[in-house]
Structure formats: C-alpha cells, structure tokens
Amino acid sequence: MSRGIFKQIGVIKAEQLTQGPQTPGQNRKKALEAGPLWIGECHVTALDTPSQWHHHKEFDSVMYMLSGRIRVDYGENGEHSFEIGKGDYAYFPRRVIHRAQIVEGGDDVHYVFVRLGEGETLVNVDGPGGVARVEE
C-alpha cells in the first residue's frame, strides 16, 4: 500500500493562511501546499471591471463558491463565459486563460479552490492571447 500526501491529521486555522499569488481583482490566500496539492481561498474584488486575465500554469483547479456570484470569461478570444454562485463548483484545466467579475454580492464574494499540479500556480497575462504580464 502506498503512502498518501499526509502522514497525520492536521488543522489550519483561518489566521494561519498566508498571502497567495495575486491577480488584480482576485486576492488569494494559501491554506495548504503538500506535494502536488495546493488549497486556498479567494476574495473577488473585481466589481466595476473584470479581474486580470490569467491561468494556473501546470495546475488543474476546482473552485467552490462560498458567497456572491461571478461571471468567468474564457476562450481563445474571451468569447465564452459562465456564471457561478454560492454552492456551485467549477473546474479549470491547466493553462486555460480566464478572468472573473462580480455579478452580485458586492464586497462579500469568496470561493475556496483546490489545485493539483506542480510548479508556480499563477501567470497573469494581457489577454486571452496569453502574453505573460507578471509571473509569481
């Protein structure tokens, strides 16, 4: 039988979260990084304009909306979108460029995410064409 990622039970308190990689309009905090697993939360602040276009390099991601509602834009030219609200899940393949904007919820728009992959977790880009802006 193979060993898993964790060797014992653990807990991470809210005050122990650390600053995660940032995208203008999306403030992330990291809860846990263990092997290929990266878990955190995000406070979406993109109310009047969408967040920066970005992708998550070599990470596949799943998000769960805790509060509020956002629109996520994606596609070769940003032509596709979907909305996700409290209680909904969404998943993103690695390297897929996207951005988010608040549809409802004001300043209380939060989600939790789980990423599986390796390396850096974020690349901000200028647009759907994928020109790198800032790499964290």
C-alpha positions as CSV (number, residue, x, y, z in Angstrom):
1,M,0.0,0.0,0.0
2,S,1.4,3.4,-1.0
3,R,1.7,6.4,1.4
4,G,-0.5,9.3,0.8
5,I,0.3,13.0,0.9
6,F,-0.4,13.3,4.6
7,K,1.3,11.4,7.4
8,Q,-1.1,12.6,10.2
9,I,-4.2,14.6,10.8
10,G,-3.8,18.4,10.8
11,V,-5.6,21.7,11.0
12,I,-5.0,25.1,9.5
13,K,-6.7,28.0,11.4
14,A,-8.0,31.0,9.5
15,E,-5.3,33.2,11.0
16,Q,-2.6,30.9,9.7
17,L,-3.4,31.4,6.0
18,T,-0.7,33.1,4.0
19,Q,-0.7,35.5,1.1
20,G,-1.1,33.6,-2.2
21,P,-0.2,34.7,-5.7
22,Q,-2.3,37.7,-6.7
23,T,-4.3,38.7,-9.7
24,P,-5.7,42.3,-9.9
25,G,-9.3,41.8,-8.8
26,Q,-8.7,38.5,-7.0
27,N,-7.0,38.3,-3.6
28,R,-5.8,34.8,-2.8
29,K,-4.7,33.2,0.4
30,K,-2.9,29.9,0.7
31,A,-4.1,27.4,3.3
32,L,-2.0,24.3,2.4
33,E,0.6,23.2,-0.1
34,A,1.6,19.5,0.1
35,G,3.2,17.6,-2.8
36,P,1.0,18.3,-5.9
37,L,-1.9,19.7,-3.8
38,W,-2.4,23.5,-3.3
39,I,-5.5,24.7,-1.4
40,G,-6.6,28.2,-0.6
41,E,-9.4,30.8,-0.7
42,C,-10.0,33.9,-2.8
43,H,-11.8,37.2,-2.2
44,V,-13.0,38.5,-5.5
45,T,-12.8,42.3,-5.7
46,A,-13.4,42.8,-9.4
47,L,-16.7,44.7,-9.1
48,D,-16.6,47.5,-11.7
49,T,-14.2,45.9,-14.1
50,P,-13.2,42.2,-14.6
51,S,-10.1,40.8,-12.9
52,Q,-6.8,40.4,-14.8
53,W,-6.7,37.6,-17.4
54,H,-4.6,34.7,-16.0
55,H,-4.1,31.0,-16.0
56,H,-2.7,28.5,-13.5
57,K,0.2,27.0,-15.4
58,E,0.6,23.3,-14.7
59,F,-2.3,23.1,-12.2
60,D,-5.8,21.8,-12.7
61,S,-8.2,23.7,-10.4
62,V,-11.6,23.2,-8.8
63,M,-13.4,26.0,-7.1
64,Y,-16.4,26.1,-4.7
65,M,-18.3,29.4,-4.3
66,L,-18.9,30.3,-0.7
67,S,-20.7,33.6,-1.3
68,G,-21.7,36.0,-4.1
69,R,-21.9,35.4,-7.8
70,I,-19.3,35.8,-10.5
71,R,-19.0,35.6,-14.3
72,V,-16.0,33.8,-15.6
73,D,-14.8,34.7,-19.2
74,Y,-12.6,32.3,-21.2
75,G,-12.0,31.1,-24.7
76,E,-9.5,31.8,-27.4
77,N,-10.8,35.4,-27.7
78,G,-12.6,35.6,-24.4
79,E,-15.9,34.9,-26.2
80,H,-17.2,32.3,-23.7
81,S,-18.5,32.8,-20.2
82,F,-20.5,31.2,-17.4
83,E,-21.8,32.3,-14.0
84,I,-21.2,30.6,-10.7
85,G,-22.8,31.4,-7.4
86,K,-23.0,30.2,-3.8
87,G,-22.9,26.4,-3.5
88,D,-21.7,25.9,-7.2
89,Y,-18.5,24.3,-8.3
90,A,-16.4,24.9,-11.4
91,Y,-13.2,23.3,-12.7
92,F,-10.4,24.7,-14.9
93,P,-7.9,22.7,-16.9
94,R,-4.3,23.9,-16.6
95,R,-3.1,26.8,-18.8
96,V,-6.7,27.9,-19.7
97,I,-6.8,31.7,-19.7
98,H,-9.7,33.2,-17.8
99,R,-10.9,36.2,-15.7
100,A,-13.7,36.9,-13.3
101,Q,-16.1,39.7,-12.5
102,I,-18.6,40.1,-9.7
103,V,-22.2,39.8,-10.8
104,E,-23.8,40.0,-7.3
105,G,-22.6,40.1,-3.7
106,G,-20.8,43.4,-3.5
107,D,-17.7,43.1,-1.3
108,D,-18.6,39.6,0.0
109,V,-17.6,37.3,-2.9
110,H,-15.5,34.4,-1.8
111,Y,-14.5,31.0,-3.1
112,V,-12.3,28.1,-2.0
113,F,-10.1,26.3,-4.5
114,V,-8.1,23.1,-4.7
115,R,-5.3,22.8,-7.3
116,L,-3.4,19.7,-8.4
117,G,-0.2,20.1,-10.3
118,E,3.4,21.3,-9.9
119,G,5.5,24.5,-10.1
120,E,4.2,28.0,-9.8
121,T,0.4,28.4,-9.6
122,L,-0.3,31.6,-11.5
123,V,0.6,33.6,-14.6
124,N,-1.2,36.9,-15.2
125,V,-1.5,37.7,-18.9
126,D,-2.6,40.7,-21.0
127,G,-5.5,38.9,-22.6
128,P,-6.8,35.6,-24.0
129,G,-3.9,35.5,-26.4
130,G,-1.7,34.6,-23.5
131,V,1.1,37.2,-23.4
132,A,2.6,36.9,-19.9
133,R,2.5,40.0,-17.7
134,V,3.6,39.0,-14.3
135,E,4.7,35.6,-13.2
136,E,4.5,34.7,-9.5
